[in-house]
Amino acid sequence: MAVQRKFDTITLVASTDLTGHQFKPVGINGLNAETSLPARGILQTKPLNGDHMTVGYKGQMKAYAGAAINSGAQVGVTTSGFLITVTGSAYVGFALQQVGSGDLFTGVFDFVTGLIA
């Protein structure tokens, strides 16, 4: 079961209808990661176009997997708007549980620096 703990947020204005994108990466411009990279956090609300939205940018949060992810794996954002396992330095966090594609999982993220050392 995915859970959330302490995390930091910012409030932005949605530039499109994001009601179907809760717990997916979004950009600072209020668009989802599918249409705007780089992602700057994970959407915590379900805003309509023009609504205020809460975006978690650092901490333990829920997110949707775009492929199978192992516990402890480094994750990064795809252009499909999900998180997947990545190698190298292009990651924004790591998974705290093993999940399949499309599953909601718990991860620790840091979209400020783009890396968690």
C-alpha positions in Angstrom: 0.0 0.0 0.0 1.4 3.4 -1.0 1.6 6.0 1.8 2.8 9.6 2.2 4.7 11.1 5.0 6.3 14.5 5.5 6.9 16.3 2.2 7.3 19.9 1.1 4.8 21.6 -1.3 4.3 24.6 -3.5 1.1 26.0 -4.9 0.8 26.7 -8.7 -2.0 27.4 -11.2 -2.9 24.6 -13.5 -2.5 25.5 -17.2 -4.8 22.6 -18.3 -7.3 20.1 -16.8 -5.2 17.9 -14.6 -8.0 16.0 -12.8 -6.6 12.7 -14.1 -3.0 13.4 -13.2 -2.9 13.2 -9.4 0.3 11.6 -8.1 2.0 12.1 -11.5 4.9 14.5 -12.2 4.1 18.1 -13.3 6.1 21.1 -14.4 6.5 24.5 -12.8 4.3 26.0 -15.7 1.3 24.1 -14.5 1.4 21.4 -17.2 1.8 17.6 -16.8 5.1 15.9 -17.5 3.6 14.5 -20.7 3.6 18.0 -22.3 6.2 19.8 -20.2 9.6 18.5 -19.0 11.4 18.9 -16.8 9.1 17.9 -14.0 9.4 19.9 -10.8 7.2 17.8 -8.4 4.3 15.4 -8.0 0.8 16.7 -8.3 -1.1 16.2 -5.0 -4.6 17.5 -6.1 -7.0 17.2 -9.0 -7.2 20.7 -10.5 -9.2 21.9 -13.5 -7.6 24.5 -15.9 -7.0 27.7 -13.9 -7.4 26.1 -10.5 -4.7 26.2 -7.8 -2.8 22.9 -7.5 -0.6 21.6 -4.8 2.7 20.1 -5.9 5.0 18.0 -3.7 8.7 18.7 -4.6 10.6 17.0 -1.8 9.9 14.1 0.6 8.0 10.8 0.9 5.1 10.8 -1.6 2.9 8.6 -3.7 3.5 8.3 -7.4 2.5 6.2 -10.4 4.9 3.7 -12.0 5.2 3.6 -15.8 6.9 0.1 -15.6 7.8 -2.4 -13.0 10.0 -0.9 -10.3 12.0 -2.8 -7.7 12.2 -1.6 -4.1 15.2 0.7 -3.7 15.5 1.4 -7.4 16.3 4.9 -8.6 13.4 6.5 -10.5 13.1 9.2 -13.1 10.3 10.9 -15.1 9.2 9.7 -18.5 7.6 11.7 -21.3 4.5 9.6 -20.7 4.1 11.3 -17.3 5.0 8.4 -15.1 8.1 7.3 -13.1 10.3 4.5 -14.2 13.6 2.9 -13.1 16.6 4.8 -14.4 20.4 4.4 -14.2 23.0 7.1 -13.9 22.4 10.6 -12.6 19.0 11.3 -14.2 16.9 10.4 -11.3 14.6 12.3 -8.9 14.1 9.7 -6.2 13.9 6.1 -5.3 11.1 3.6 -4.7 10.4 2.3 -1.2 8.4 -0.7 -2.5 8.3 -3.1 -5.5 5.4 -2.4 -7.9 4.2 -3.2 -11.4 3.4 -0.9 -14.3 0.5 1.5 -13.5 0.7 0.9 -9.8 0.7 3.6 -7.1 3.9 3.3 -5.0 5.7 5.2 -2.2 9.0 6.9 -3.0 11.4 9.4 -1.6 11.8 12.3 -4.0 13.8 15.5 -4.4 12.8 17.6 -7.4 14.8 20.6 -6.2 18.2 19.2 -6.9 17.0 16.6 -9.3 19.2 14.0 -7.5 19.2 12.2 -4.2 22.7 11.2 -3.2 
